[in-house]
């Protein structure tokens, strides 16, 4: 696997996790505005809110990991250029 494809995979991971974080953030923002807390669907809504919060945290970690992959690939490219020069 070449370094360029590693960079691409890292960027793809960052983009996918960013999209998932945006979706979770939207669900969190809508959670307090869509249903009343005394309705029968309140427990389902709180479960959805919990899932959105957990997903937001997990995707944040995925984003950070993907960023580290990109950083490592960038450093590898820099080292290869230094060796070649």
Protein Blocks (a to p, Z undefined) as FASTA:
>chain_A
ZZklmmmmmmmmmmmmmmmmmmmmmmmmmmmmmpcfkbmklmmmmmmmmmmmmmmmmmmm
mmmmmmmmmmmmmmmmmmmmmmmZZ
